[in-house]
Amino acid sequence: MGPVRLRGKILLGVALVVMVLIPVGLVGFNTFRAHLMAHIFSTMKPPPETIEATTAETATVPQGLTAIGTLQAVHQVTVAPEVGGRVVDILFTAGAQVHAHDPLVQLNDGPEQGDLANYKAQAVNAEVNLARSQKLVGRQFETQVNVDLNRAQLGQANGLIAKTQAQIAQKLIRAPFDGRLGIRQIDLGQYLSAGSAIVTLTDLDQLYVNFSLPEQALSQLSSGQTVDIAVDAFPGQVFKAVLTTIEPQISVDTRAISLQATLANPRHLLQPGMSTNITVELPPLTNQVVVPETAVDFSLYGDAVFTVFHSDDAGKPVLKVHRSFVKTGARFNGKVVILDGVDPGQVVAKSGQLKLSNDAVVQLSSGDLLQPPATLPKD
């Protein structure tokens, strides 16, 4: 065997060894890398999630029946004349506050004033004739028939006077009650027919609140209950009314009860026609477990909270959370009643729940006033 052939065999052997060692090395490297990564991931733990927490507490929970209502004036009319006539004087200012019997509009009463003067003269003449006849009949110079005729003429004249005075009074249009006037709807010199609108008059001192509730609420209603009124025009303010009328029949179409409350309005802040949010107060519930609304995760799969508890992690104390499904009740003032699933004194997360899972390690935010070591349970 020559040197050339020997060298070729050596190179071929080396090549074969290299071809065998490369796959073996790759397999070994991949195995080592996988083992190393598994070890890293098994020992690596995510940092604790920062949350805010609060303690479930017991509270007295207000109850109420809610509805949408409308304000209505107790006294509100459109002032109009009883008889026709031409406007000769407008005695009011639009938007002014007036009292009962204040004059508002004067219609032309010239013809009636002339008739009144005529009838008064007739009454004077009839009175004189009656007095003369009464004297003469005593002396038997006059018959009783003439006396009765003169008395009838006097009565007729007085009747015409009263009728004409009533007609004149109708020409002076007055406010029927205390209240505030609206926009003037007439002009000076305008002829008004009977019933023509002059101005609206509204008594704002007291208002009605009309609303309805489902028939199922009938057993919880009684006259004299307090009704809380809220309107969009005055956010944050609650006006107190009293339930005064319960319609004694249920609507066949809606199966609802028509109700009316009476509301004092001394500052005239509220006005008829306003839409209102209504709450009929019911006896409150005592000793109810409540948490902030933000502590509850409301979802289609059920409402849940994350309770916070102490745990040991390799001998090191940590805080963890557990997802607990709950049954919720009424909501009020940013809180929600927990009917089942949380006990008083338990600590629950009130923010940051989206990043939590069962047994997740957490830490409380620096601004959290909760002192967990003394209150949290251990796993």
ABEGO torsion letter per residue (X at the ends): XBAAAAAAAAAAAAAAAAAAAAAAAAAAAAAAAAAAAAAAAAABBBBBBBBBBBBBBBBBBBBBBBBBBBBBBABBBBBBBABBEBBABBABBBGBBBBBGBBABBBBAAAAAAAAAAAAAAAAAAAAAAAAAAAAAAAGABBAAAAAAAAAAAAAAAAAAAAAAAAAAAABBBBABBEBBBBBABBBGBBBBBGBBABBBBBAABBBBBBBBBAAAAAABBBGBBBBBBBAABBGBBBBBBBABBBABBBAAAGBBBBBBBBBBAAGABBBGBBBBBBBBBBBBBGBBBBBAAABBBBAAEBBBBBBBBBBBGGBBBBBBBBBBBBBBBBBGGBBBBABGBBBGBBBBABGAAABBBGBBBBBBAABABBAAAABBBX
